[in-house]
């Protein structure tokens, strides 16, 4: 873990934090969050499978097989 200190630079309306060269990012895009204690966290951006049109289309008419066989109860049908 690097103990290198980085400073925030101002560029237009944005604040910039540089990534030390010792850190090799595995993603190109990140979501940024700030915690209550002021900690800044960058999380690699991933696609949401529930909003992926191709995935939704692929499984649109899929039917889930019930784990347990037998009659359904009251309003389960």
Buried (B, 14 or more C-beta within 10 A) or exposed (E): EEEEEEEEEEEEEEEEEEEEEEEEEEEEEEEEEEEEEEEEEBEEEEEEEEEEEEEEEEEEEEEEEEEEEEEEEEEEE
